[in-house]
């Protein structure tokens, strides 16, 4: 029974790398793929850091509104 569960997984693991070998042609040397990848990563990091800033603002708002216990705040 256990072998029947692993058989499809083993078959997929054996056949999946063959898809990488099925390419028609090599990528030309002068392709602008590097600039596209750079743009995508820059946009992704901009969005991630923007979300972090929004969460920090929400946390500070909760602190100022009194939603944090007084024993966890080091103010006098």
RAWO-V623179 format. One record per residue. SS is DSSP state (2 for helix, 1 for strand, 0 for the rest). PHI is phi in degrees with one decimal (999 if undefined). D_FIRST is the distance of its C-alpha to the first C-alpha in Angstrom with 1 decimal. Layout:
SS/PHI/D_FIRST
SS/PHI/D_FIRST
//
This chain:
0/999/0.0
2/-66.7/3.8
2/-64.0/5.4
2/-66.6/5.3
2/-74.6/6.8
2/-85.6/9.2
2/-62.9/10.3
2/-64.1/12.7
2/-67.1/14.0
2/-66.9/14.7
2/-64.7/16.4
2/-65.8/18.4
2/-66.9/19.5
2/-79.4/20.6
2/-93.2/22.5
2/-63.7/24.0
2/-65.0/26.7
2/-67.7/28.0
2/-66.0/29.4
2/-70.5/31.8
2/-86.7/33.2
2/-93.4/33.9
0/-75.6/37.1
0/-78.7/40.2
0/-141.8/42.9
0/-76.7/43.6
0/-73.8/44.9
0/-61.9/48.7
0/-68.2/50.2
0/-95.9/52.4
0/-75.4/49.9
0/-86.6/50.4
2/-66.8/46.8
2/-65.1/47.8
2/-70.7/50.2
2/-66.6/47.6
2/-64.6/45.0
2/-62.0/47.8
2/-64.2/48.8
2/-64.1/45.3
2/-67.0/44.8
2/-64.3/48.3
2/-63.9/47.7
2/-62.1/44.4
2/-66.5/46.0
2/-61.6/49.0
2/-68.1/46.8
2/-62.6/44.8
2/-68.7/48.0
2/-63.9/49.6
2/-64.5/46.9
2/-62.4/47.3
2/-64.3/51.1
2/-63.6/50.6
2/-67.1/48.4
2/-65.3/51.0
2/-63.1/53.6
2/-65.6/51.7
2/-64.9/51.3
2/-66.7/55.0
2/-63.7/56.0
2/-65.1/54.0
2/-63.3/55.8
2/-70.8/59.1
2/-81.0/58.4
0/92.5/57.7
0/-87.5/54.0
0/-112.6/53.6
0/-64.2/54.5
2/-67.1/57.9
2/-71.7/56.7
2/-95.4/54.5
0/-108.2/57.5
0/-102.1/60.0
0/-113.1/63.0
0/-108.0/66.3
//
